[in-house]
Amino acid sequence: MHFLLVVLLLPAIKCEIIPSNSTCSIESLEKCPYNPDADLTTPQIARRHGYPAETHFVTTDDGYILGIHRIPGPKTGVKGGQPVFLQHGLLSSSADWVTEGNNSLAFMLADAGYDVWMGNARGNTYSKAHVNLSVNSAQFWNFSWHEMGIHDLPAALYYVSNTTNKPGEIIYIGHSMGTTMFFVCSSIKPQVVKNVKVMVALAPVAYMTHVKSPIRYLSPFVNDIEWLAKYLGVNQFLPNNKIMKFLSYDCDLLKIDETICKDVIFSLFGFDKDEFNMALLPTVLNHDPAGTSTKTVLHFAQEIKNEGKFQQYDYGPEGNMVKYGRLTPPEYKLLNIKAKIYIIYAQNDWLASYIDVIRVSHNLTNNIGVYKVPLDAFNHVDFLFGKHAAQLVYAPLMKVIQNYTDEVDDL
């Protein structure tokens, strides 16, 4: 849904509580029951559901100020559990982990006794600040998921390790770009991920040879600065009406509702009407997209253009010579990653193609397992908002991390 349309619709959604016998659907958003979580921040959502919640601010070594959210334990107030770090995906935020009510992964982990930390990458709703740069400057938005991997994650992981005084005990769970960031960090700065005991990769994105997402339509234009500025926004990723119609072309082919396809999250990542929890739609639309730089989206599009290679940002031959001392960007070496990694993927994922995911698994030296979600229609956003995410993804995930948990008794 186009951002303006979201703004226009939200008052109708918020103004009254619709009787429970009304039908909430894509075609009639105004009939969706009012959910207070739509208007709350991540910590406020956690508190509304009875959990303790904190906000921490972490400054990266290049000056970005990241807002990190924490649920230090269950509703009982018990603290001191093993830290789990959740990292969101592209155009998302920490809110993704708490929007499914009692079935939210963050709440399930807290109930099990874990100390839950939720990261927010630079440029999103909770991490839009810098010690020197103005958020309106081009310099502020000059980053991609590469910088998130080499600056944001080290700062966040060191902070969690030092605050909890549990070095080497962090369980890392990433979704989508949250896995990309980890792969970047662990391949270039292996000393950082010594703080991680195990990593669970939900819909991992590295190689992008078989991607179905309409993000592939951007790949021919990745070096056309004038085109990018006109249609995507030269700094912050703000696609205009024409480009949203362009990106939603696949939606028309698949006969997905126009209301859904006008939202950049669903147009890029896909939509499964049967699996998506429709009651969450107003809440999801109010929290996502949470913001990022155009360069972040283009970095993924570049990979598609460059035969799906998992590589650093391409500045063109001349720019690459200045940046890297070579004509082409260096590739990230997954074989350098020593962290234990467990992969969970879906057959119908538009962004993390199962073929590319299997390739990733074969290039990890410490791959401890690969699990396919047992529902063929399951897609990229269903890992967060699917009706059966708790059963199909979170339950097996909890069993995996139990093997790397020191003192959690309630799993």
PATI-970863 format. One line per 3 residues: number of its first residue (from 0); their letters; for each residue x, y, z negated of N, C-alpha, C, O. Coordinates in steps of 0.1 Angstrom, whole numbers. Each point is the difference from the previous one (the first is absolute). Last residue first. Layout:
NUM) a) X Y Z X Y Z X Y Z X Y Z  ...
% end
This chain:
410) ldd) 116 -249 -286 -2 -2 14 -8 -14 2 -2 -4 11  18 28 -53 -14 -1 4 -3 -3 14 -11 0 5  54 7 -31 -7 -12 -4 -13 -2 6 -6 -11 -1
407) ved) 57 35 9 -14 3 2 -8 -13 -2 2 -10 7  49 23 -8 -8 -2 -11 -15 5 2 -4 10 -6  40 -16 42 6 -4 -13 -10 -3 -11 -1 -11 -5
404) tyn) -1 7 61 -5 8 -11 5 -5 -13 -1 -12 -2  3 -5 49 11 10 -3 -4 9 -11 6 11 -1  -36 -45 17 13 -7 0 12 9 -3 11 -5 -4
401) qiv) -55 22 11 1 -7 -14 13 -7 -1 6 -1 -11  -19 21 52 8 9 -9 1 -6 -14 8 4 -8  -34 -27 41 14 1 4 8 8 -10 11 -5 -4
398) kml) -58 1 -2 7 -13 -3 15 1 4 8 -6 -7  -36 43 17 3 -1 -14 7 -13 -4 8 0 -9  -22 6 54 11 9 -3 4 -1 -15 11 -1 -4
395) pay) -50 -22 20 13 -6 3 12 8 -3 11 -5 -4  -52 27 -4 1 -13 -8 13 -8 3 7 -3 -9  -19 42 36 6 3 -14 1 -12 -9 10 -1 -7
392) vlq) -28 -3 53 14 6 -1 5 1 -14 11 -5 -3  -55 -13 14 9 -5 11 14 4 -1 9 -6 5  -44 20 -37 0 -15 1 11 -5 10 7 -9 -3
389) aah) -14 56 -3 4 -6 -13 1 -15 1 10 -6 -6  -26 29 44 14 3 -2 5 -7 -13 11 -6 -1  -56 9 25 6 -12 -6 15 1 -2 7 -10 -1
386) kgf) -34 45 20 -9 -5 -10 7 -12 -8 -3 -2 -11  34 41 32 -8 -11 4 -9 -6 -11 4 1 -11  31 36 13 -15 3 -1 -9 -11 4 -12 2 1
383) lfd) 62 -4 -2 -3 10 -10 -15 1 -3 -5 1 -11  23 -30 45 9 -2 -12 -3 9 -12 3 -4 -11  -24 10 54 -7 -10 -9 9 -4 -11 -5 -5 -11
380) vhn) 20 33 48 -6 7 -12 -8 -9 -9 -2 4 -12  23 -23 51 10 8 -7 -6 7 -13 6 -1 -11  -33 -43 28 9 10 7 8 9 -9 0 -3 -12
377) fad) -33 -47 20 6 9 -9 11 9 7 8 -4 8  -35 -33 11 -4 14 3 7 10 -9 -1 12 2  8 -60 -7 5 4 13 -3 15 3 7 7 7
374) lpv) 1 -34 -53 -12 6 6 5 7 13 7 10 -1  21 -29 -37 -8 -10 6 -14 5 5 -10 -5 -3  62 26 -3 -13 2 -5 -10 -10 7 0 1 12
371) kyv) 53 -12 -17 -10 6 10 -14 1 -7 -5 -10 -5  60 7 -13 -14 -4 -2 -9 8 10 0 12 1  55 -27 -15 -9 8 10 -14 -6 -2 -2 -12 1
368) gin) 54 13 -30 -13 -6 4 -8 9 9 2 13 0  43 -5 -18 -4 -11 -9 -14 -5 3 -5 -9 -6  51 35 29 -15 -1 2 -5 -12 -9 4 -11 3
365) ntl) 42 33 6 -5 -5 -13 -16 1 0 -6 4 -9  34 9 47 8 -11 -6 -6 -6 -13 4 -11 -4  -28 34 49 3 3 -14 7 -12 -6 -4 -11 1
362) nhs) -14 12 44 12 8 -1 3 5 -14 10 8 -3  -49 -33 16 12 -8 5 13 7 -2 11 -6 1  -53 28 -11 3 -11 -9 12 -8 3 7 -5 -8
359) vri) -22 38 39 6 6 -12 3 -11 -10 12 0 -6  -36 -13 43 14 3 4 8 6 -12 11 -3 -3  -57 -5 -2 8 -13 0 14 3 4 9 -7 -6
356) vdi) -38 43 9 2 -4 -14 8 -12 -1 9 -1 -8  -22 15 51 11 8 -5 3 -3 -15 11 0 -4  -48 -21 24 12 -4 7 12 7 -5 11 -6 -3
353) ysa) -54 18 -13 5 -12 -6 13 -6 7 8 -6 -7  -21 59 5 -3 -12 8 6 -12 -7 11 0 -4  -23 48 -13 10 -10 -4 -4 -13 7 -6 -9 -6
350) lwd) -22 46 15 13 6 -1 12 -10 -3 10 1 6  -57 -14 -1 3 8 12 15 6 -1 6 1 11  -30 -47 -32 6 12 -4 5 8 13 8 -5 7
347) nqa) -31 -40 -16 -6 10 8 6 14 -3 -7 10 1  22 -51 -24 -1 -3 14 -4 12 9 4 1 11  22 4 -59 -13 -4 5 0 -1 15 8 6 7
344) yii) 29 -10 -54 -4 6 12 -14 -5 5 -5 -9 -5  47 10 -36 -14 -3 2 -5 8 12 1 12 1  49 -29 -26 -7 7 10 -15 -5 0 -2 -12 0
341) yik) 49 17 -34 -11 -9 3 -10 8 10 -3 12 -3  59 -9 -16 -12 6 7 -10 -11 3 3 -10 6  46 24 -35 -10 -10 3 -12 6 5 -6 9 -6
338) aki) 54 15 14 -11 -2 -10 -9 -11 4 -1 -4 12  40 21 13 2 -12 -10 -11 -2 -9 -1 -10 -7  14 33 59 -8 1 -12 1 -12 -9 -2 -12 5
335) nll) 23 20 39 8 5 -12 -9 0 -13 6 2 -11  -23 -15 55 9 -10 -6 8 4 -12 5 -8 -8  -32 37 35 -8 -7 -10 8 -11 -7 -2 -4 -11
332) kye) 16 51 35 4 -14 0 -7 -8 -11 4 1 -12  -13 45 46 0 -5 -14 3 -15 0 -6 -7 8  23 40 32 -11 -9 -4 2 -3 -15 11 -1 -5
329) ppt) 6 46 33 4 -13 -5 -12 -7 -5 -10 6 -5  8 29 47 0 0 -15 4 -14 -5 -2 -10 7  23 31 39 -13 -6 -5 0 -1 -15 11 0 -6
326) lrg) 27 19 29 -12 4 8 -13 -5 -4 -10 7 3  52 6 -37 -3 -10 10 -13 4 8 -7 8 -5  23 13 -36 13 -3 7 -1 -10 11 10 -7 4
323) ykv) -45 27 -34 5 -13 -3 14 -3 6 6 -10 -3  -30 54 6 -4 -6 -13 7 -13 -3 4 -2 -12  6 25 53 2 9 -11 -3 -6 -14 8 1 -9
320) mng) -18 -25 48 15 2 -1 3 9 -11 10 -3 -8  -55 -2 18 5 -12 -6 15 1 -2 6 -5 -10  -28 38 34 -3 1 -14 6 -11 -8 4 1 -11
317) epg) -1 -2 58 8 10 -5 -2 2 -15 10 1 -8  -37 -34 31 15 -3 1 8 11 -7 10 -3 -7  -58 -2 -13 4 2 13 15 -2 1 7 1 -10
314) ydy) -31 -7 -30 1 14 3 4 3 14 2 11 4  -24 -52 -38 7 2 13 -1 15 4 -11 5 2  10 -36 -51 -7 10 9 9 3 12 12 2 -1
311) qqf) -3 -49 -21 -1 13 -5 -6 9 10 -2 -3 12  -11 -49 -10 12 8 1 -3 14 -6 -12 4 -2  -8 -54 19 -1 6 -13 13 9 -2 11 -5 -4
308) kge) -38 -10 51 12 -1 -8 -2 7 -13 -6 11 -1  -23 -17 42 -4 -5 -13 12 -1 -10 -1 -5 -11  2 23 57 0 -14 0 -3 -6 -14 4 -11 -3
305) nki) -4 59 12 13 -6 1 0 -15 -3 7 -5 -8  -47 32 6 6 3 13 13 -7 2 4 -3 11  -25 -3 -52 -8 -6 10 6 3 14 1 -9 8
302) eqa) 17 31 -45 4 -15 0 -7 -7 11 5 -9 6  -16 54 -14 13 -1 7 4 -15 1 5 -5 10  -43 18 -35 -3 0 14 13 -2 8 0 -6 11
299) fhl) 3 11 -58 -6 -13 4 -2 -1 15 2 -10 6  13 50 -21 11 -10 -3 -5 -14 3 7 -8 6  -37 46 -5 8 -2 12 11 -10 -2 4 -7 10
296) vtk) -30 19 -47 -8 -8 9 8 -2 13 -1 -11 6  22 38 -38 -2 -14 -5 -8 -8 9 3 -12 3  3 57 7 12 -7 3 -1 -15 -6 5 -9 6
293) tst) -38 42 -14 -1 -5 13 11 -9 3 -1 -10 7  -11 15 -58 5 8 11 -3 -7 13 -1 -12 1  -33 7 -42 14 -4 2 5 10 11 -7 8 5
290) gap) -42 -21 -36 10 9 5 14 -6 2 4 -9 -8  -49 -10 -6 6 8 -11 11 9 5 5 8 -8  -53 -31 32 15 1 -1 5 9 -10 -5 11 -2
287) dhn) -25 -30 -20 8 -3 12 -6 7 12 -12 0 1  -9 5 -43 14 -2 -5 10 -2 12 11 3 -1  -59 2 5 3 12 -8 15 -1 -4 6 10 -5
284) lvt) -27 -45 30 1 12 8 4 12 -8 6 9 6  -14 -50 -29 12 -1 9 2 13 8 11 5 1  -50 -8 -27 12 2 -9 12 -1 9 9 8 -2
281) pll) -50 -16 23 1 14 -4 12 3 -8 7 10 1  -15 -56 11 3 9 11 1 14 -4 10 7 4  -21 -49 -29 12 8 -3 3 11 10 8 8 -2
278) amn) -44 -41 5 -3 9 -11 12 9 -4 -1 10 -6  3 -45 40 -6 13 4 -2 9 -11 0 13 2  36 -52 6 -10 3 -10 -6 14 2 6 10 -3
275) fed) 15 -46 40 2 13 -7 -11 2 -10 -12 -2 3  13 -36 27 8 -1 -12 2 13 -7 2 -1 -12  -29 -3 52 -4 -10 -9 8 -1 -13 -6 -3 -10
272) kdf) 17 33 46 -12 4 -6 -5 -10 -10 -6 4 -11  55 11 28 -8 -13 0 -13 2 -8 0 0 -12  43 30 38 -11 0 -9 -8 -13 2 -3 -4 11
269) gfl) 55 33 0 -11 -9 3 -11 0 -11 2 5 -11  39 24 17 3 -13 -6 -11 -11 2 2 -11 -4  -1 58 22 13 -5 2 2 -15 -5 7 -7 5
266) sfi) -49 31 -9 4 0 14 14 -6 3 2 -7 10  -19 13 -55 -6 -11 7 4 -1 15 0 -10 6  17 47 -32 4 -13 -6 -6 -12 8 8 -9 3
263) vdk) -20 54 9 13 -4 5 5 -14 -6 7 -7 6  -59 22 5 9 1 -11 14 -6 4 0 -11 5  -38 10 23 5 14 0 9 2 -13 5 11 -1
260) cit) -27 -53 10 12 2 9 5 15 0 11 3 5  -51 -17 -30 12 -6 -5 13 4 8 10 3 -5  -52 10 21 3 7 -13 12 -5 -6 8 8 -5
257) edi) -25 -29 45 7 13 2 4 7 -13 10 6 -1  -16 -60 5 -8 12 -2 8 12 2 11 1 -6  3 -45 32 0 4 -14 -7 14 -1 2 8 8
254) kll) 8 -38 32 -13 4 -4 -1 2 -15 -9 -4 -7  47 -6 37 -4 -10 -9 -14 3 -6 -5 -7 -9  26 37 40 0 -13 6 -6 -11 -9 -7 -9 5
251) dcd) 12 52 -22 -11 0 10 0 -14 7 -11 -5 2  45 14 -32 -12 -2 -8 -12 -1 10 -9 -7 -2  53 16 18 -3 -14 -3 -13 -2 -7 -6 -10 2
248) ysl) 20 55 6 -4 -7 13 -3 -15 -3 -9 -5 6  24 42 -36 -11 -8 -3 -5 -8 13 -11 -5 0  47 37 -1 4 -11 -8 -12 -10 -3 3 -11 -3
245) fkm) -10 51 29 10 -8 7 3 -13 -9 1 -11 6  -28 44 -24 -8 -7 10 10 -10 7 -4 -11 4  24 39 -34 -8 -10 -7 -9 -8 10 -2 -12 -2
242) ikn) 27 49 18 9 -12 -3 -8 -11 -7 3 -12 1  -25 53 8 3 -7 13 8 -13 -3 -2 -10 6  -9 40 -42 -11 -7 5 3 -9 12 -4 -12 1
239) npl) 46 23 -32 -12 8 4 -11 -9 6 2 -12 1  39 1 -40 -4 -2 14 -13 8 3 -9 0 -8  49 3 -27 -13 5 1 -6 -1 14 0 9 7
236) fqn) 46 -17 -41 -8 -8 10 -14 4 -1 -7 -4 -9  49 37 -2 -9 -10 -6 -8 -6 10 -4 6 10  35 20 12 6 -3 -13 -9 -11 -7 4 -12 -1
233) vgl) -15 28 44 14 -2 1 7 -3 -13 11 -6 0  -60 -6 23 5 8 -11 15 -2 -1 5 -11 -1  -35 -10 34 2 -7 -13 3 10 -11 -2 -4 -12
230) yka) -6 18 59 -10 -10 -3 1 -6 -14 -10 -5 -6  39 40 25 -13 4 4 -10 -10 -6 -11 4 -4  57 -11 -2 -4 12 -8 -14 3 3 -8 4 -9
227) lwe) 28 -39 34 -2 -4 -14 -5 12 -9 -9 -2 -8  21 9 54 -12 -8 -1 -4 -3 -15 -11 1 -4  52 21 13 -11 9 3 -14 -7 -2 -9 5 -6
224) idn) 50 -30 2 -2 9 -12 -13 9 3 -8 2 -9  25 -50 27 -6 12 6 -5 9 -11 -11 0 -5  29 -45 0 11 10 3 -5 13 6 8 9 3
221) vfp) -37 -47 -14 8 2 -12 11 11 2 5 5 -10  -42 -26 39 1 14 -2 10 4 -11 1 12 -4  -15 -58 19 6 7 12 3 15 -3 7 6 8
218) sly) -28 -33 -43 14 -3 3 6 7 12 11 3 0  -57 -5 -20 8 12 -2 14 -2 5 7 10 2  -40 -44 -2 -3 9 10 8 13 -1 1 8 9
215) rip) 0 -43 -41 8 -3 11 -3 9 12 9 2 8  -34 -3 -48 12 8 -2 9 -2 12 9 8 3  -50 -32 -10 1 11 9 11 9 -2 3 9 9
212) skv) -1 -61 -25 -5 13 -4 1 10 12 9 0 7  8 -46 -8 -13 2 7 -5 14 -3 -9 5 7  61 -31 -7 -10 8 -7 -13 3 9 2 3 12
209) htm) 42 -30 -7 -13 -4 4 -11 7 -7 -11 -5 -2  58 15 -4 0 -4 14 -15 -4 4 -3 3 12  29 16 -54 -13 4 5 -1 -3 15 -4 8 8
206) yav) 34 -17 -59 -1 -1 15 -14 3 5 -10 -4 -7  9 12 -37 14 2 3 1 0 15 0 10 7  -38 -15 -49 2 7 13 15 2 1 6 8 -7
203) pal) -44 -41 -24 13 7 2 2 5 14 -4 -6 10  -35 -11 -43 -1 5 14 13 7 3 0 12 4  5 -22 -50 -14 -1 5 0 6 14 3 12 1
200) avm) 36 -32 -36 -2 8 12 -14 -3 5 -3 -11 6  34 7 -54 -11 -6 8 -4 9 11 -3 12 -3  49 -21 -30 -8 9 8 -11 -8 7 3 -10 6
197) vkv) 31 6 -53 -6 -7 11 -8 11 8 -5 9 -7  35 4 -27 1 -14 -2 -6 -8 11 6 -11 4  18 62 -8 -12 -8 4 2 -15 -2 10 -5 6
194) nkv) 24 40 -12 -10 2 -10 -13 -8 2 -9 -1 -8  45 3 39 4 -9 -11 -10 2 -12 0 -9 -9  -1 35 49 -9 -10 -2 4 -11 -9 -6 -10 -2
191) vqp) 35 47 13 -13 5 -6 -9 -11 -3 -6 0 -11  47 -7 34 2 1 -15 -13 5 -7 -2 -3 -11  7 -2 60 -3 -12 -8 1 1 -15 -6 -7 -7
188) kis) 0 39 50 4 2 -14 -3 -12 -9 -9 1 -8  0 -3 55 11 11 0 5 2 -14 12 3 -1  -46 -35 10 10 -3 10 11 10 0 12 -4 3
185) scv) -50 8 -32 8 -12 -4 10 -3 10 10 -7 -3  -40 44 11 8 2 -12 10 -12 -3 11 2 -3  -42 -6 39 10 11 3 9 1 -12 13 0 1
182) ffm) -49 -28 -6 9 -6 9 12 10 3 11 -4 1  -48 19 -26 9 -9 -8 10 -6 9 12 -2 -4  -43 30 24 8 8 -9 10 -9 -7 12 3 -2
179) ttg) -46 -23 27 10 5 9 11 8 -9 12 -1 2  -50 -16 -23 9 -10 3 12 5 8 11 -3 -2  -47 32 -7 7 -3 -13 10 -12 1 9 0 -7
176) msh) -38 12 44 12 8 -1 7 -1 -13 12 2 -1  -46 -37 2 3 7 12 13 8 -1 11 -6 -1  -22 -9 -45 -10 -2 11 5 8 12 2 12 -1
173) giy) 22 -34 -47 -2 10 10 -10 -4 10 -2 -11 3  24 0 -55 -10 -4 9 -2 11 10 -4 11 -4  42 -29 -36 -4 9 10 -11 -5 9 2 -11 6
170) iie) 20 4 -58 -6 -7 11 -6 10 9 -7 9 -3  49 -6 -35 -11 6 7 -6 -10 11 8 -5 8  32 2 -40 -13 -7 -3 -12 5 8 -11 -5 -2
167) gpk) 59 21 -1 0 -13 6 -13 -7 -2 -1 -12 5  10 48 -41 7 -1 13 -1 -14 6 2 -10 -8  -27 38 -29 -1 -14 4 7 -1 14 -7 -3 10
164) ntt) -7 43 -39 12 -7 -5 0 -15 3 3 -9 -8  -34 46 20 -5 -12 -6 12 -7 -7 -3 -10 -8  12 50 32 -11 3 -9 -4 -12 -8 -3 1 -12
161) nsv) 36 -6 46 5 7 -12 -11 3 -10 3 -1 -12  -15 -20 53 10 -8 -7 4 6 -13 1 -6 -11  -27 31 40 -8 -10 -6 9 -9 -9 -4 -4 -11
158) yyl) 25 36 38 -8 7 -11 -8 -11 -8 0 1 -12  24 -14 50 9 3 -11 -7 6 -11 2 -3 -12  -27 -5 51 4 -13 -7 10 2 -11 -1 -6 -11
155) aap) -13 44 37 -11 -6 -7 4 -12 -8 -4 -2 -12  36 23 40 -4 9 -11 -11 -6 -8 1 0 -13  12 -23 52 10 -1 -10 -3 9 -12 2 -4 -11
152) ldh) -33 5 48 0 -12 -8 12 -1 -10 -3 -4 -11  0 43 40 -11 -2 -9 0 -12 -9 -1 0 -12  36 8 45 0 10 -10 -12 -2 -10 3 0 -12
149) igm) 7 -29 50 13 3 -5 0 10 -11 10 2 -8  -51 -16 30 7 -12 -4 14 3 -7 3 -7 -9  -30 42 28 -7 -6 -11 7 -12 -6 0 -3 -12
146) ehw) 16 23 51 4 8 -12 -8 -5 -12 5 0 -11  -15 -21 51 14 -3 -2 4 8 -13 6 -6 -9  -49 11 29 1 -11 -10 15 -4 -3 2 -7 -10
143) sfn) -7 56 27 -8 -12 4 1 -10 -11 5 3 -11  4 55 19 3 -13 -6 -9 -11 6 -11 3 6  11 50 -8 10 -7 9 5 -13 -7 11 -1 -4
140) wfq) -42 37 -12 -6 -11 6 9 -8 9 -4 -8 8  18 47 -33 -6 -9 -9 -5 -12 7 1 -11 -6  17 46 32 10 -8 -7 -6 -10 -10 5 -11 -2
137) asn) -31 43 26 4 -11 8 10 -9 -7 -1 -12 2  -33 43 -31 12 1 8 2 -13 8 -4 -11 -4  -30 21 -31 -3 5 13 11 1 10 -1 4 11
134) vsl) 5 -17 -57 -8 -10 7 -4 4 13 -4 -8 9  49 26 -32 -14 3 0 -7 -11 8 5 -5 10  43 0 -37 -7 2 12 -15 3 -1 -6 -6 -9
131) nvh) 37 -4 -29 4 12 8 -9 3 12 -2 12 3  -5 -49 -34 7 9 -9 3 14 7 1 10 -6  -44 -40 20 15 -1 2 6 11 -9 -6 10 -3
128) aks) -45 -39 16 8 10 -7 15 -2 2 4 -12 2  -48 -17 4 2 11 10 7 12 -7 -6 11 -1  -13 -58 -12 15 2 1 3 11 10 9 -1 9
125) ytn) -53 -17 -19 6 1 -13 15 3 0 6 2 -11  -34 -7 51 -7 8 -9 7 3 -13 -1 11 -5  34 -25 43 -14 -4 -2 -6 9 -11 6 9 -5
122) gra) 41 -6 20 -10 5 9 -14 -4 -1 -9 5 6  48 -36 -26 1 14 4 -10 4 10 -2 -7 10  -10 -37 -38 11 5 9 -1 15 2 -11 6 0
119) ngm) -4 -37 -43 -6 9 11 11 6 8 9 7 -5  -19 -52 -33 8 10 7 -8 8 9 -11 -4 5  0 -25 -51 -4 2 14 7 12 6 -2 11 -4
116) wvd) 4 -50 -40 5 13 5 -5 0 15 2 -9 7  -13 -22 -55 -2 3 14 4 14 4 -5 10 -6  13 -52 -31 1 14 0 0 5 15 10 -2 7
113) yga) -34 -45 -27 11 7 7 0 15 -3 -11 6 -2  -22 -41 -12 11 4 -9 12 7 6 9 3 -7  -54 -19 25 9 -12 -3 12 4 -8 9 -9 -4
110) dal) -40 42 18 -7 -10 -9 8 -12 -3 -1 -6 -11  18 38 41 0 5 -13 -7 -9 -10 5 -2 -11  -5 -10 57 13 -1 -6 1 5 -14 6 -6 -9
107) mfa) -46 11 32 2 -14 -2 14 -2 -6 1 -8 -9  -12 51 23 -8 -4 -12 2 -14 -4 1 -4 -11  18 20 52 7 7 -12 -7 -4 -13 7 -2 -10
104) lsn) -26 -13 51 12 -7 -3 7 6 -13 5 -7 -8  -59 9 17 13 7 4 12 -7 -5 0 -5 -11  -48 -5 2 8 -9 9 12 7 6 7 -5 9
101) nge) -39 27 -38 5 -11 -7 9 -10 8 8 -7 -5  -16 51 31 -6 -3 -13 7 -11 -8 12 0 0  3 19 42 -9 -11 1 -7 -4 -13 -4 -11 -2
98) tvw) 39 46 11 -14 4 5 -10 -11 1 -11 2 3  61 2 -16 -10 1 -11 -14 3 5 -9 2 -8  51 -5 35 1 -11 -9 -11 0 -11 0 -10 -8
95) das) 6 45 41 -3 -13 7 -1 -11 -10 -7 -10 3  23 54 -14 -14 -2 -2 -5 -14 6 -10 -5 -4  55 25 8 -2 -9 -11 -15 -3 -2 -3 -11 -6
92) ssl) 13 26 55 6 4 -13 -3 -10 -11 -5 -11 3  9 19 57 -8 -4 -12 7 6 -13 9 8 1  5 -9 48 -11 9 -2 -8 -3 -13 -12 4 -1
89) lgh) 43 -44 12 0 12 8 -13 8 -2 -11 -5 0  22 -28 -40 3 0 14 -1 14 7 -1 10 -7  12 -24 -48 -10 1 10 6 0 14 12 0 2
86) qlf) 6 -22 -50 3 10 10 -9 0 12 -1 -11 7  10 -7 -62 -8 -1 11 3 12 10 -1 11 -4  25 -40 -40 0 13 8 -8 -3 13 3 -8 7
83) vpq) 3 -13 -61 -4 -3 14 -1 14 7 -6 9 -4  29 -29 -46 -4 10 10 -3 -5 13 7 -9 6  -14 -15 -55 10 1 11 -5 10 10 -12 0 4
80) ggk) -5 9 -54 0 -12 10 10 2 10 7 11 2  -21 19 -39 12 -7 -1 1 -12 10 10 -7 -1  -55 29 -27 10 4 10 13 -9 -1 1 -9 -8
77) vgt) -58 13 -6 12 -7 -2 10 5 11 -4 0 11  -43 13 -16 10 9 -3 14 -6 -3 9 7 -3  -54 -24 19 2 -1 -14 11 9 -5 1 3 -12
74) kpg) -13 -10 59 -9 10 -7 2 0 -15 -3 9 -7  46 -25 36 -15 -3 0 -8 11 -8 6 9 -6  42 7 25 -5 -13 -5 -15 -1 0 -6 8 7
71) pir) 33 30 10 10 -7 -8 -4 -14 -6 8 -6 -6  -17 38 50 -9 -6 -9 8 -10 -9 4 -11 5  9 55 30 3 -11 -9 -12 -4 -8 -7 8 -6
68) hig) 28 24 52 -10 -3 -10 2 -13 -7 6 -10 6  23 52 21 -1 -14 -2 -11 -3 -11 1 6 -10  19 35 46 -9 -3 -11 -2 -15 -1 -5 -6 10
65) liy) 47 37 10 -10 -10 2 -8 -2 -12 5 0 -11  29 37 37 -6 -3 -13 -11 -10 2 -10 4 7  58 10 22 -14 -2 0 -5 -4 -14 6 -8 -7
62) gdd) 42 16 20 -9 10 -5 -15 -1 0 -7 9 -4  47 -39 15 0 11 9 -12 10 -3 -4 7 9  13 -45 -36 13 6 1 1 10 11 9 8 1
59) ttv) -56 -17 -27 10 -8 8 13 7 1 1 12 -4  -39 -10 -36 6 8 10 10 -9 8 9 -5 -7  -57 -3 -24 14 -5 3 6 9 12 -7 1 10
56) fht) -37 -4 -49 6 7 11 15 -4 2 7 1 -10  -56 -23 -13 14 3 -1 5 7 12 -5 -3 11  -44 -12 -39 6 6 12 15 3 -3 2 7 -10
53) eap) -42 -43 -12 10 10 -1 4 5 14 -1 -7 10  -39 -25 -40 6 4 12 9 12 -2 -3 9 -8  -31 -52 -15 9 11 -2 7 4 13 3 -9 8
50) ygh) -52 -14 -6 14 -3 -1 8 12 -4 -4 12 4  -45 -17 6 4 -5 -13 14 -2 -2 4 -5 -11  -30 23 49 -2 -14 -1 5 -6 -13 0 -12 -2
47) rra) 6 57 13 -15 -2 1 -3 -14 -2 -11 -4 -5  56 16 8 -6 4 -13 -15 -3 0 -5 -4 -10  28 -1 51 5 -11 -10 -7 3 -14 -5 -9 -6
44) iqp) -2 41 40 -7 -12 3 4 -11 -10 -9 -7 -5  33 47 2 -14 1 -5 -9 -12 3 -8 -4 -8  53 6 24 0 -2 -14 -15 1 -6 -4 -7 -9
41) ttl) 9 15 57 4 -14 -4 -1 -2 -16 -6 -9 -4  -25 48 21 14 -3 3 3 -15 -4 -8 -6 -7  -43 24 20 10 -1 -10 14 -3 5 2 -6 11
38) dad) -47 7 11 4 13 -3 12 1 -10 4 11 -4  -25 -52 20 3 7 12 6 14 -3 7 6 8  -24 -37 -42 15 -1 4 3 8 12 12 3 3
35) pny) -57 -8 -20 8 11 -6 14 -1 4 7 10 0  -49 -28 29 11 -5 -8 8 11 -6 7 6 8  -59 -15 16 10 9 -4 10 -7 -9 -4 -7 -10
32) pck) -24 -19 49 -1 5 -14 12 9 -4 11 -3 4  -30 0 46 10 -7 -8 -1 5 -14 -1 12 -2  -24 5 40 -6 -10 -8 9 -8 -9 -4 -8 -8
29) els) 18 40 42 -8 8 -11 -7 -10 -9 -4 5 -11  27 -20 50 9 2 -12 -7 7 -11 3 -1 -12  -17 -26 56 -7 9 -10 8 1 -13 -3 -5 -10
26) eis) 19 -20 48 -10 9 7 -7 10 -9 -5 10 4  35 -44 -20 7 10 8 -9 10 6 3 12 1  -22 -33 -45 6 -6 13 8 11 7 -1 12 -4
23) cts) -33 -27 -41 12 8 3 6 -6 12 3 -12 0  -55 12 -21 10 -8 8 12 10 3 -2 9 7  -35 -11 -51 3 6 13 11 -7 7 8 -7 -7
20) nsp) -25 -1 -38 -6 -8 11 2 6 14 -4 -6 10  20 26 -52 7 -12 3 -6 -8 12 7 -9 6  -12 63 -11 -5 -12 -6 7 -12 5 4 -1 11
17) iie) 22 47 -11 -10 -7 8 -5 -12 -7 8 -7 -6  12 56 -11 2 -15 -1 -11 -7 7 -11 2 -3  31 48 16 -10 -7 -8 4 -15 0 7 -5 8
14) cki) 22 40 10 -11 8 -6 -9 -8 -8 -6 5 -10  45 -19 38 2 3 -14 -12 5 -7 -2 -2 -12  5 -8 59 3 -12 -7 -1 2 -15 -4 -8 -8
11) apl) 0 44 38 -12 -8 0 1 -13 -7 -9 -5 -6  47 34 10 -11 6 -8 -12 -9 -1 -7 -1 -10  42 -13 40 2 -2 -14 -10 6 -9 -5 -6 -10
8) llv) 10 11 59 -9 -11 -5 1 -1 -15 -10 -4 -7  36 36 31 -14 3 1 -9 -10 -6 -11 3 -5  58 -9 6 -3 11 -9 -15 3 1 -6 3 -10
5) vll) 23 -35 40 0 -5 -14 -4 11 -10 -9 -2 -9  14 14 54 -12 -8 -2 -1 -5 -14 -11 -1 -6  50 23 19 -11 9 -2 -13 -7 -2 -8 4 -8
2) fhm) 47 -30 18 0 6 -14 -11 10 -2 -6 0 -11  -1 -43 43 8 13 1 -1 7 -14 -10 -1 -6  6 -52 11 -8 12 0 9 12 0 9 1 -8
% end
